[in-house]
Amino acid sequence: MGTGLPGQVWANRTPIWLPNTAEAKNFTRPGAAIAAGLESGIGFPIRINGEVSGVIEFFTLLPIEAD
């Protein structure tokens, strides 16, 4: 818990956005993301009865910049 994107989401109980997977802090798979061409990602907690029961992640091949 607390490590990598799913661990951070689980520990914080909130969505976490990675605008740049290659430069994200505490992201444990930057090499794999770069090799797959994954630029940005986001993780969401899955809640059941108010408790986090899992995490789902989505990644994009296109960079998504903050406005």
C-alpha positions in Angstrom: 0.0 0.0 0.0 1.3 3.5 -0.9 3.6 2.2 -3.6 3.0 2.8 -7.3 -0.2 4.3 -8.8 -2.7 1.7 -7.4 -1.0 1.7 -3.9 -1.2 5.5 -3.8 -4.9 5.5 -4.8 -5.6 2.8 -2.2 -3.8 4.7 0.6 -5.2 8.1 -0.3 -8.7 6.9 -1.1 -8.9 9.4 -4.0 -8.2 9.4 -7.7 -4.6 10.2 -8.8 -3.6 11.5 -12.2 -0.2 11.0 -13.8 0.2 13.6 -16.6 3.5 12.1 -17.5 4.2 8.5 -16.6 8.0 8.8 -17.4 8.4 11.6 -14.8 5.8 10.7 -12.2 7.0 10.3 -8.6 6.4 6.9 -6.9 5.3 5.3 -10.2 6.9 2.0 -10.1 6.6 1.0 -13.8 7.9 3.9 -15.9 10.0 1.7 -18.1 7.1 -0.6 -19.0 4.9 2.5 -19.6 7.5 4.1 -21.9 8.0 0.8 -23.8 4.2 0.5 -24.3 3.9 4.1 -25.4 1.7 5.1 -22.4 2.0 8.8 -21.8 -0.6 9.7 -19.1 -2.6 7.7 -16.6 -5.2 7.9 -13.9 -6.2 5.6 -11.1 -9.6 5.5 -9.3 -10.6 3.8 -6.1 -13.4 1.2 -6.4 -15.7 1.7 -3.3 -18.1 -0.8 -1.9 -20.1 0.3 1.1 -17.8 3.3 1.5 -14.6 1.2 1.7 -12.0 1.0 -1.0 -12.2 -2.6 -2.3 -9.9 -2.1 -5.4 -8.3 0.2 -7.8 -8.8 0.6 -11.6 -6.2 2.3 -13.8 -6.5 3.9 -17.3 -3.7 5.0 -19.5 -3.5 6.9 -22.7 -1.1 6.8 -25.7 -1.4 10.6 -26.0 -0.1 13.1 -23.4 -2.7 14.9 -21.4 -1.5 18.3 -20.2 -2.9 20.3 -17.3 -4.9 23.3 -18.4 
